[in-house]
Amino acid sequence: MGVYLTPIITCRKKISFHYLSTKRVAFDANNEIYQFLALIRQPDGKHFTDSTGRVTSHLMGVFYRITRLAEYGILPVFVFDGEPHPLKLKEIEKRREIKKKAEREWLEALFRGDLATAWRKAIQTSRLTREMIEEVKELLELMGLPWVQAPSDAEAQAAYMAAKGDVYCTCSRDWDSLLYGSPRLVRYLTISGTEFLPSKGIVRPLEPEIIELNVLLNDLKITREQLVDIAILVGTDFNEGVKGIGPKKALKLIKTYGSIENLLKSGKIRLEEDYKEIREIFLKPKVTDNYRLEWKPPDKGGIIRFLCEERDFKRERVENAIGRLEKLMSYITQRKLSEWFCRR
């Protein structure tokens, strides 16, 4: 879920897909796949499956979305979550309970014949399995696209790669990327241009946007360390925060007192949680340099076998999507040759 900082995130710049042309974009893979599992469903809320009953919604999302992004020359890198931090286990258990409740309500709605409610509840029940993750990794390799295994939080790893300059930006709906130090965060990079809000039962229009960390910090007149302290007061995936303190109040308190330490000394709040450990999670996350970013021509035969022969995807549509990947790789190859001749 991430941390709720929306009311204080200023300097959000709307961008087009072409803005990211030829740029490397690091995606939080697990987050993206969850979105596909949630939204790519049949009218009654059930996942799409192949003839053997295997779920294919996640593969449909990854394959067709990435090939659509390829039309704009965007170079995706999928970063996968590793082992969760022990402090995140409580949040993970909370999400499991929410899913169990949604599953009961989904089945009840199906029994009543209320498909609208059933679909709305079904999208809250998604479960990402290890098998699904391995399937996505195999598909990415067949598509010739790089993926990175993070030792812990994927957003932390993606932010680290962006800070190093190995990718241009991170792509996520959560604000955590900024806390981890990503110089640029892109949100709503969705081809559909809409987002379904299950709690309200409505669809809202979306436009891609970019937030630059330095611009944001300068506008708020705070440091990244102070932004992390604000998040801790509000509540993150690692702590519940201080009751009654939202983003705007937290910003005001940190700007007034400078840090959580000074705020605690003032007696204005009480914080039972180990805020120093949480602060370290964001400022010194567990990351790795053990990755290589390389884009290769897609394995057309392998993709057709994997999707069409083994999972019943329609061959014509798959071949059209592969064509978009091939055009991207042709463009990258031509660009590399052009740059080589320019350096000569």
Secondary structure, 3 states (H helix, E strand, C coil): CCCCCHHHCCCCEECCHHHHCCCEEEEEHHHHHHHHHHHCECCCCCECECCCCCECHHHHHHHHHHHHHHCCCCEEEEEECCCCCHHHHHHHHHHHHHHHHHHHHHHHHHHHCCHHHHHHHHCCCCCCCHHHHHHHHHHHHHHCCCEEECCCCHHHHHHHHHHHCCCCEEECCCCHHHHCCCCEEEECCCCCCEEEECCCCEEEECCCEEEEHHHHHHHHCCCHHHHHHHHHHHCECCECCCCCCCHHHHHHHHHHHCCHHHHHHHCCCCCCCCHHHHHHHHHCCCCCCCCCCCCCCCCHHHHHHHHHHCCCCCHHHHHHHHHHHHHHHHHHHHHHHHHHHHHC
